[in-house]
Amino acid sequence: MSRGARPGERPGAALQWLVSRGYHTIIEPFRIHSVEPLRMTTADERRAAVEAAGYNVFGLHSSDVLIDLLTDSGTGAMSRDQWAAIQHGDESYAGSPSWYAFESAVKDLFAFGHVIPTHQGRAAEKIIFSVLGGPGKVVPNNTHFDTTRANVEATGAEAVDLVIAEGRDPATEHPFKGNMDLAALEDLLESRRGEVPVVFLTITNNSGGGQPVSLENIRATSALCRRFGVPLFLDACRFAENAWFIHEREAGQGDREVADIVREIASLADGMTMSAKKDPFANIGGWLALNDDEVAERCRTLLILTEGFPTYGGLAGRDLEAIAQGLREAVSHDYLRYRIRSTAYLGEALLAAGVPVVRPIGGHAVYLDARALAPHLDPLDYPGQALAVALYLEGGIRSCEIGSVMFGRQPDGSERPAAMELVRLAIPRRTYTQSHVDYVIEVVVERSRPARTR
């Protein structure tokens, strides 16, 4: 039972009405328009497939995967209106109408002076760190994602993670475990004056369990950066999910539109990198946006060398149109309520079954605590990788290790292991149904039981 929002009701009122009536089922705010077949595999077929892939789940053929939770990047289902927008794609080399539709949609939420399209987020990272990085520089972040860290370090700069202490403990409950450690950031800005070209803040904090950053923390981080004269950039791939957590968890934010929260977040920063393959529902694309005219000019020069002309940046016009429409859909309250709640459904079921996961449940993924699940394995024996392979063998589920393997820590003991050994079950947007998730729960619970009870 459902109803549409009445005139004058804010977005999300329809699902809120269901909740207020005492109904517990959060329904998908869409109908399935097209379907894609899945191939069932046997245990022997899966073992042969993962052996052929060298026990690297990235090397699996996707046709051998039943439920693919490797990433939520570019794997979501585009909407009817996005597919319709693709038909508006204009492939003119320069000044395409699709470029102007894209630029307008980005600036509606992120009012930066310059928008530079790229083929995906890591290309934006490569460009900005090529301009701002270099030997002797240090770039702080709450937690760098692996491509971000790699692009920082490729220039000779140092990448430093400064997430709050609670963000390094999977079992700790905290509403905003992605927050920047403000005292540590202030110490770094003071002790390395002149060596910090930019501060980054990742929303939500992917490598830390998909945890959000509070608006209060973003404001305080911005104030610190401005005090020291250092620009603040957002790694904003999951900006809408982060804004929804602010809407739901932060005092004084519950009556605000998510789009307005996003606009305030952007106003506190000097620029951003973006993968449009996450919250904006695109299969490809991203951008770099910033206010500094001189830095923007240098970035555009690199863009032309590596991506394309500044009004397409490695994307087809149809991709620009799909992203523009996706940005409008990403801040829908009905969608975000469903999105966050359905991810929590998976995490809460695993917790109830005694499976250790990062708490509270993040927005785009559930993170299994592989170190707790496999205490007999040393961190540099890669418990996360072992668990990811085990989940595939058990039920054809592909997941992603977030730990010592992802961060390139060597088993010879020359490097410290990652702070946490996690396995990410990333939920593609609008792709799987509740029965798929229930199957995932069964497989994870079965795989997590001690061997003697299985």
Wavefront OBJ file of the C-alpha trace (Angstrom):
o trace
v 0.000 0.000 0.000
v 1.376 3.378 -0.963
v 0.403 6.765 -2.233
v 2.052 9.631 -4.023
v 3.144 12.771 -2.241
v 0.413 15.411 -2.275
v 0.983 18.919 -3.617
v 3.016 20.915 -1.118
v 4.505 17.847 0.583
v 8.280 17.697 0.651
v 10.030 14.887 -1.239
v 10.107 11.704 0.821
v 6.698 12.338 2.380
v 5.182 9.257 0.764
v 7.619 6.815 2.338
v 7.555 8.768 5.591
v 3.774 8.301 5.608
v 4.247 4.537 5.389
v 6.624 4.634 8.337
v 4.269 6.834 10.377
v 1.448 4.290 9.864
v 3.581 1.623 11.514
v 4.538 -0.273 8.347
v 8.056 -1.670 8.531
v 8.639 -2.608 4.890
v 10.513 0.073 2.984
v 9.478 -0.557 -0.598
v 11.572 0.246 -3.645
v 10.371 3.603 -5.006
v 10.426 2.259 -8.571
v 9.171 -0.604 -10.737
v 11.415 -2.951 -12.720
v 11.333 -2.012 -16.408
v 13.967 -4.344 -17.868
v 15.698 -7.447 -16.524
v 19.066 -9.130 -17.046
v 19.526 -12.899 -16.602
v 21.845 -14.339 -13.967
v 23.746 -17.606 -14.511
v 23.694 -20.165 -11.727
v 26.995 -21.969 -11.124
v 28.022 -25.091 -9.241
v 30.600 -25.205 -6.462
v 33.022 -26.999 -8.799
v 32.568 -24.321 -11.482
v 33.232 -21.565 -8.971
v 36.353 -23.279 -7.661
v 37.713 -23.636 -11.176
v 36.874 -20.006 -11.952
v 38.589 -18.558 -8.889
v 41.640 -20.787 -9.366
v 41.909 -19.563 -12.966
v 41.688 -15.989 -11.644
v 44.617 -16.588 -9.275
v 42.288 -16.215 -6.273
v 41.807 -12.579 -7.248
v 38.078 -11.855 -7.421
v 38.789 -8.898 -9.735
v 40.014 -11.477 -12.253
v 36.730 -13.397 -12.352
v 34.542 -13.256 -15.431
v 31.418 -11.403 -14.347
v 29.309 -14.095 -16.028
v 30.627 -16.490 -13.364
v 29.356 -14.230 -10.557
v 25.824 -14.640 -9.199
v 25.536 -11.584 -6.910
v 28.140 -8.945 -7.719
v 28.892 -6.742 -4.704
v 32.431 -5.905 -5.778
v 31.557 -2.222 -6.097
v 28.697 0.242 -6.333
v 30.692 2.222 -8.913
v 29.033 2.282 -12.316
v 27.015 -0.846 -11.523
v 23.662 0.752 -10.712
v 20.538 0.637 -12.848
v 19.821 3.806 -14.805
v 16.273 5.105 -14.740
v 13.744 5.435 -17.543
v 14.396 9.172 -17.554
v 18.160 8.686 -17.774
v 17.747 6.398 -20.785
v 15.451 8.985 -22.318
v 18.042 11.702 -21.623
v 20.631 9.663 -23.509
v 18.578 10.242 -26.667
v 19.223 13.981 -26.218
v 22.990 13.390 -26.360
v 24.672 15.781 -28.776
v 28.101 14.622 -29.864
v 29.471 17.953 -31.068
v 33.171 18.175 -30.270
v 32.905 21.620 -28.639
v 30.043 23.487 -27.014
v 27.506 20.657 -27.154
v 24.073 21.342 -25.605
v 24.708 18.201 -23.541
v 27.708 19.923 -21.943
v 25.586 22.871 -20.874
v 22.903 20.555 -19.441
v 25.613 18.734 -17.484
v 27.298 21.927 -16.241
v 23.973 23.391 -15.130
v 23.025 20.247 -13.191
v 26.397 20.139 -11.429
v 26.325 23.834 -10.519
v 22.766 23.554 -9.199
v 24.177 21.451 -6.326
v 27.860 22.421 -6.328
v 28.228 26.102 -7.158
v 31.939 26.098 -8.013
v 33.183 28.494 -10.651
v 34.812 25.880 -12.892
v 33.462 22.431 -13.810
v 35.874 20.144 -15.672
v 34.388 16.850 -16.931
v 36.436 13.653 -16.756
v 35.794 10.052 -17.721
v 35.702 9.051 -14.030
v 36.774 10.176 -10.582
v 40.337 8.923 -10.616
v 41.024 11.035 -13.705
v 39.942 14.103 -11.733
v 42.278 13.025 -8.923
v 45.159 12.542 -11.354
v 44.706 16.050 -12.739
v 44.355 17.947 -9.452
v 47.236 16.157 -7.714
v 49.455 16.590 -10.759
v 48.883 20.328 -10.370
v 48.967 20.629 -6.565
v 51.118 17.679 -5.460
v 54.829 16.979 -5.662
v 57.784 15.949 -3.502
v 57.801 17.468 -0.036
v 54.042 18.035 -0.040
v 51.560 16.349 2.299
v 47.844 15.848 1.618
v 45.614 15.085 4.632
v 42.253 13.372 4.311
v 39.877 11.719 6.744
v 40.763 8.496 4.893
v 42.157 8.331 1.368
v 40.600 5.786 -0.954
v 43.164 3.627 -2.748
v 43.092 5.535 -6.068
v 43.261 8.851 -4.219
v 46.264 7.725 -2.197
v 47.931 6.340 -5.324
v 47.449 9.591 -7.236
v 48.847 11.621 -4.314
v 51.864 9.358 -3.901
v 52.514 9.168 -7.660
v 53.495 12.844 -7.534
v 55.946 12.239 -4.678
v 53.632 13.755 -2.071
v 52.633 12.085 1.185
v 49.048 10.983 1.875
v 48.011 11.168 5.548
v 44.790 9.791 7.064
v 43.318 11.788 9.953
v 39.978 10.157 10.716
v 38.719 10.316 14.312
v 39.708 7.441 16.626
v 36.196 5.970 16.529
v 36.555 5.614 12.758
v 39.387 3.113 13.211
v 37.381 0.731 15.426
v 34.805 -1.384 13.555
v 32.728 -2.118 16.678
v 32.431 1.434 18.010
v 29.045 3.125 17.647
v 29.268 6.748 16.518
v 26.869 8.564 14.186
v 29.653 10.218 12.170
v 32.667 7.921 12.193
v 33.950 9.534 9.015
v 34.700 12.824 10.788
v 38.062 14.501 10.396
v 40.203 14.557 13.546
v 40.283 18.348 13.916
v 43.060 18.453 16.511
v 45.290 16.252 14.361
v 44.523 18.355 11.281
v 45.368 21.574 13.125
v 48.659 20.059 14.328
v 49.536 19.007 10.778
v 48.654 22.376 9.269
v 50.780 24.075 11.924
v 53.785 21.743 11.803
v 53.869 21.472 7.992
v 53.099 25.096 7.091
v 53.701 25.692 3.403
v 53.761 21.964 2.658
v 50.003 21.273 2.593
v 48.669 22.277 -0.847
v 45.142 20.998 -0.201
v 43.054 19.210 2.430
v 40.649 16.516 1.257
v 37.508 15.252 2.956
v 35.891 12.046 1.668
v 32.087 11.914 1.969
v 31.082 9.266 2.815
v 34.340 7.770 4.077
v 34.569 4.698 1.867
v 37.753 3.083 3.167
v 36.555 3.626 6.730
v 33.352 1.641 6.318
v 31.169 3.993 4.297
v 30.775 6.240 7.319
v 29.394 9.792 7.016
v 30.904 13.140 8.002
v 28.743 15.537 9.998
v 27.901 19.018 8.775
v 29.386 20.374 12.007
v 32.676 18.619 11.239
v 32.675 19.874 7.644
v 32.130 23.428 8.902
v 34.954 23.091 11.429
v 37.323 21.546 8.864
v 36.522 24.391 6.475
v 37.195 26.984 9.183
v 40.586 25.410 9.961
v 41.571 25.352 6.300
v 40.614 28.994 5.825
v 42.505 29.993 8.946
v 45.670 28.423 7.514
v 44.978 29.571 3.944
v 44.757 26.026 2.568
v 41.996 25.003 0.129
v 39.511 22.319 1.156
v 38.386 19.820 -1.484
v 35.672 17.186 -1.249
v 35.957 13.649 -2.569
v 32.197 13.740 -3.009
v 31.331 10.451 -4.730
v 28.584 9.658 -2.218
v 27.525 13.200 -1.398
v 23.789 12.421 -1.375
v 24.145 9.491 1.016
v 26.278 11.640 3.322
v 23.680 14.431 3.218
v 20.922 11.947 4.037
v 22.820 10.791 7.143
v 23.139 14.448 8.159
v 19.386 14.852 7.574
v 18.620 11.811 9.722
v 21.250 11.991 12.477
v 22.368 15.572 13.034
v 20.479 17.914 15.322
v 18.658 20.706 13.505
v 18.938 19.122 10.041
v 15.862 16.885 9.906
v 13.544 19.444 8.315
v 15.943 20.476 5.558
v 15.908 19.292 1.966
v 18.852 17.027 1.142
v 19.630 19.206 -1.887
v 20.003 22.238 0.382
v 22.321 20.332 2.723
v 24.434 19.386 -0.302
v 24.592 23.025 -1.384
v 25.792 24.104 2.069
v 28.456 21.386 2.098
v 29.712 22.611 -1.280
v 29.746 26.218 -0.061
v 32.192 25.222 2.675
v 34.730 23.838 0.180
v 36.965 25.264 -2.532
v 36.634 22.381 -4.936
v 35.777 18.723 -5.417
v 36.584 15.539 -7.273
v 33.687 13.345 -8.293
v 32.957 9.931 -9.687
v 29.508 10.144 -11.262
v 29.438 6.338 -11.190
v 28.247 6.417 -7.580
v 25.417 8.648 -6.358
v 24.507 10.142 -9.783
v 23.678 6.642 -11.161
v 25.916 6.891 -14.230
v 27.800 3.952 -15.720
v 30.779 6.214 -16.494
v 31.868 9.776 -15.856
v 33.035 12.279 -13.280
v 34.336 15.781 -12.862
v 36.723 18.139 -11.143
v 35.203 21.404 -9.908
v 36.945 24.327 -8.212
v 36.977 28.083 -7.726
v 40.617 29.047 -8.257
v 40.971 30.506 -11.783
v 44.710 29.880 -12.128
v 44.564 26.285 -10.879
v 41.537 25.631 -13.106
v 43.461 26.832 -16.165
v 46.338 24.478 -15.394
v 43.886 21.614 -14.850
v 42.162 22.257 -18.181
v 45.536 22.108 -19.942
v 46.137 18.661 -18.446
v 42.583 17.652 -19.294
v 43.179 18.371 -22.976
v 46.355 16.266 -22.904
v 44.800 13.263 -21.166
v 40.986 13.329 -21.405
v 39.639 15.586 -24.129
v 38.248 19.022 -24.853
v 36.921 20.913 -21.775
v 33.281 20.567 -22.848
v 33.321 16.776 -22.988
v 36.393 15.607 -21.072
v 36.470 11.990 -22.186
v 32.690 11.537 -22.191
v 30.105 11.226 -24.923
v 27.296 13.768 -24.976
v 24.870 11.027 -24.021
v 26.905 10.330 -20.858
v 26.736 14.002 -19.895
v 22.951 13.915 -20.314
v 22.603 10.772 -18.186
v 24.673 12.315 -15.397
v 22.617 15.525 -15.448
v 19.395 13.549 -14.985
v 20.994 11.269 -12.387
v 21.988 14.241 -10.241
v 18.349 15.263 -10.003
v 17.323 11.758 -8.964
v 20.166 11.316 -6.453
v 18.753 13.823 -3.949
v 15.224 12.368 -3.888
v 14.152 11.723 -0.298
v 12.063 8.705 -1.338
v 15.063 7.138 -3.053
v 17.548 7.935 -0.271
v 15.276 6.567 2.458
v 14.984 3.308 0.522
v 18.698 3.240 -0.321
v 20.020 3.698 3.214
v 17.386 1.498 4.821
v 17.895 -1.387 2.401
v 21.650 -1.366 3.073
v 20.917 -1.356 6.802
v 18.596 -4.350 6.285
v 21.576 -6.426 5.198
v 23.859 -5.166 7.964
v 21.328 -5.578 10.747
v 20.528 -9.134 9.688
v 24.213 -10.034 9.785
v 24.651 -8.417 13.195
v 21.635 -10.316 14.520
v 23.280 -13.543 13.320
v 26.486 -12.689 15.182
v 28.541 -11.666 12.144
v 30.927 -8.809 13.060
v 30.466 -5.808 10.774
v 31.493 -2.163 10.876
v 28.958 -0.276 12.966
v 26.836 1.681 12.404
v 25.928 0.429 8.940
v 27.238 2.649 6.142
v 25.277 4.041 3.239
v 26.518 2.182 0.161
v 27.917 -1.001 1.656
v 28.155 -3.369 4.582
v 31.721 -4.020 5.741
v 32.552 -7.382 7.291
v 35.261 -7.346 9.956
v 37.571 -9.970 8.483
v 40.092 -9.636 11.299
v 37.415 -10.633 13.817
v 36.041 -13.379 11.563
v 39.468 -14.937 10.950
v 41.497 -14.272 14.125
v 43.768 -17.211 13.294
v 45.146 -15.311 10.282
v 47.813 -12.665 10.661
v 46.837 -9.366 8.983
v 49.611 -9.853 6.434
v 48.217 -13.299 5.677
v 45.340 -11.265 4.242
v 42.209 -12.381 6.110
v 40.034 -10.049 4.048
v 41.179 -11.584 0.778
v 40.659 -15.077 2.194
v 37.109 -14.184 3.236
v 36.290 -12.637 -0.144
v 37.371 -15.844 -1.897
v 35.410 -17.962 0.586
v 32.187 -16.006 -0.071
v 32.575 -16.564 -3.797
v 33.215 -20.276 -3.360
v 30.276 -20.627 -0.984
v 27.608 -18.811 -2.967
v 28.940 -17.026 -6.023
v 29.032 -13.646 -4.253
v 31.789 -11.285 -5.322
v 32.927 -8.780 -2.703
v 35.960 -6.535 -2.239
v 38.774 -6.643 0.303
v 39.423 -3.272 1.948
v 42.590 -3.758 3.946
v 46.228 -4.719 3.597
v 45.789 -6.060 0.053
v 44.066 -2.926 -1.230
v 46.691 -0.685 0.351
v 49.553 -2.777 -1.036
v 51.028 -3.863 2.304
v 53.631 -6.568 1.769
v 53.611 -9.931 3.615
v 57.367 -9.780 4.234
v 56.772 -7.657 7.330
v 58.477 -4.567 5.911
v 55.239 -2.598 6.158
v 52.565 -2.202 8.800
v 49.208 -3.816 7.986
v 46.164 -1.664 7.302
v 44.304 -0.219 10.277
v 41.334 -2.509 9.571
v 40.922 -5.721 7.585
v 37.493 -5.459 5.978
v 35.450 -7.082 3.239
v 33.034 -4.691 1.535
v 29.649 -5.826 0.307
v 28.882 -2.837 -1.917
v 25.248 -2.551 -2.970
v 24.695 -1.420 -6.586
v 21.948 1.201 -6.821
v 18.478 0.015 -7.854
v 19.902 -3.308 -9.045
v 19.128 -6.167 -6.633
v 15.875 -7.059 -4.881
v 15.242 -8.114 -1.292
v 15.401 -11.800 -2.239
v 18.929 -11.277 -3.587
v 19.908 -9.620 -0.309
v 18.287 -12.419 1.729
v 20.402 -14.901 -0.223
v 23.535 -12.878 0.553
v 22.629 -12.973 4.243
v 22.317 -16.766 4.152
v 25.652 -17.223 2.413
v 27.578 -14.848 4.695
v 26.092 -16.356 7.834
v 26.868 -19.888 6.645
v 30.437 -18.947 5.692
v 30.974 -17.176 9.034
v 30.064 -20.180 11.172
v 32.982 -22.138 12.662
v 33.988 -25.027 10.432
v 32.988 -27.619 13.012
v 29.353 -26.485 12.938
v 28.989 -26.362 9.170
l 1 2 3 4 5 6 7 8 9 10 11 12 13 14 15 16 17 18 19 20 21 22 23 24 25 26 27 28 29 30 31 32 33 34 35 36 37 38 39 40 41 42 43 44 45 46 47 48 49 50 51 52 53 54 55 56 57 58 59 60 61 62 63 64 65 66 67 68 69 70 71 72 73 74 75 76 77 78 79 80 81 82 83 84 85 86 87 88 89 90 91 92 93 94 95 96 97 98 99 100 101 102 103 104 105 106 107 108 109 110 111 112 113 114 115 116 117 118 119 120 121 122 123 124 125 126 127 128 129 130 131 132 133 134 135 136 137 138 139 140 141 142 143 144 145 146 147 148 149 150 151 152 153 154 155 156 157 158 159 160 161 162 163 164 165 166 167 168 169 170 171 172 173 174 175 176 177 178 179 180 181 182 183 184 185 186 187 188 189 190 191 192 193 194 195 196 197 198 199 200 201 202 203 204 205 206 207 208 209 210 211 212 213 214 215 216 217 218 219 220 221 222 223 224 225 226 227 228 229 230 231 232 233 234 235 236 237 238 239 240 241 242 243 244 245 246 247 248 249 250 251 252 253 254 255 256 257 258 259 260 261 262 263 264 265 266 267 268 269 270 271 272 273 274 275 276 277 278 279 280 281 282 283 284 285 286 287 288 289 290 291 292 293 294 295 296 297 298 299 300 301 302 303 304 305 306 307 308 309 310 311 312 313 314 315 316 317 318 319 320 321 322 323 324 325 326 327 328 329 330 331 332 333 334 335 336 337 338 339 340 341 342 343 344 345 346 347 348 349 350 351 352 353 354 355 356 357 358 359 360 361 362 363 364 365 366 367 368 369 370 371 372 373 374 375 376 377 378 379 380 381 382 383 384 385 386 387 388 389 390 391 392 393 394 395 396 397 398 399 400 401 402 403 404 405 406 407 408 409 410 411 412 413 414 415 416 417 418 419 420 421 422 423 424 425 426 427 428 429 430 431 432 433 434 435 436 437 438 439 440 441 442 443 444 445 446 447 448 449 450 451 452 453 454
